[in-house]
């Protein structure tokens, strides 16, 4: 059981801890999506050029999402350390 926050610092720390639990789950979901699109585009539908180009678009989008998510996670960690030490 978690403790009820008694001040603003503990409230924000609790919210950031919760976000830090969600971020790896989001990374896992994007990774599974990326792997599925790779399998779908290059293994299941190897002869269909439209599926391959669609798969390439999804892969680029997933890589961009990974970069944005990783950057956001780093910025949140940086702000947390700067503000709450």
C-alpha positions as CSV (number, residue, x, y, z in Angstrom):
1,X,0.0,0.0,0.0
2,X,1.4,3.4,-0.9
3,X,1.3,6.4,1.4
4,X,-0.9,9.4,0.9
5,X,1.2,12.4,-0.2
6,X,1.5,15.0,2.5
7,X,3.1,17.8,0.4
8,X,3.5,18.9,-3.2
9,X,7.0,17.3,-3.6
10,X,5.7,13.8,-2.6
11,X,2.7,14.2,-4.9
12,X,4.8,15.1,-7.9
13,X,7.3,12.3,-7.0
14,X,4.4,9.8,-6.9
15,X,3.1,11.0,-10.3
16,X,6.5,10.8,-11.8
17,X,7.0,7.3,-10.4
18,X,3.8,6.2,-11.9
19,X,4.8,7.7,-15.3
20,X,8.2,5.9,-15.0
21,X,6.2,2.6,-14.6
22,X,4.1,3.4,-17.7
23,X,7.0,4.3,-20.0
24,X,8.5,0.8,-20.3
25,X,5.1,-0.5,-21.1
26,X,4.7,2.0,-23.9
27,X,8.2,1.1,-25.2
28,X,7.2,-2.6,-25.1
29,X,3.9,-1.9,-27.0
30,X,5.7,0.1,-29.7
31,X,8.4,-2.6,-30.0
32,X,5.7,-5.3,-30.4
33,X,3.9,-3.2,-33.0
34,X,7.2,-2.6,-34.9
35,X,8.0,-6.3,-34.9
36,X,4.5,-7.3,-36.1
37,X,4.8,-4.8,-39.0
38,X,8.2,-6.1,-39.9
39,X,6.9,-9.7,-39.9
40,X,3.7,-8.6,-41.8
41,X,5.5,-6.6,-44.5
42,X,8.6,-8.7,-45.1
43,X,7.7,-12.3,-44.2
44,X,3.9,-12.8,-44.5
45,X,3.3,-10.5,-47.6
46,X,6.7,-10.8,-49.2
47,X,5.4,-10.5,-52.8
48,X,2.9,-7.6,-52.2
49,X,4.7,-4.3,-52.9
50,X,1.9,-2.2,-51.4
51,X,2.2,-4.1,-48.1
52,X,5.9,-3.6,-48.1
53,X,5.7,0.1,-48.7
54,X,3.0,0.3,-45.9
55,X,5.3,-1.7,-43.7
56,X,8.1,0.8,-44.3
57,X,5.9,3.7,-43.4
58,X,4.9,2.0,-40.1
59,X,8.5,1.2,-39.3
60,X,9.6,4.8,-39.9
61,X,6.7,6.0,-37.7
62,X,7.7,3.5,-34.9
63,X,11.3,4.5,-35.0
64,X,10.3,8.2,-34.7
65,X,8.0,7.3,-31.8
66,X,10.8,5.5,-30.1
67,X,13.1,8.6,-30.4
68,X,10.4,10.9,-29.2
69,X,9.5,8.6,-26.3
70,X,13.1,8.2,-25.3
71,X,13.7,12.0,-25.5
72,X,10.6,12.7,-23.4
73,X,11.7,10.2,-20.8
74,X,15.1,11.8,-20.6
75,X,13.7,15.3,-20.3
76,X,11.3,14.2,-17.5
77,X,14.3,12.5,-15.7
78,X,16.4,15.7,-16.2
79,X,13.6,17.9,-14.8
80,X,13.0,15.6,-11.9
81,X,16.7,15.7,-10.9
82,X,16.9,19.4,-11.4
83,X,13.8,20.3,-9.5
84,X,13.6,17.6,-6.8
85,X,17.3,16.6,-6.6
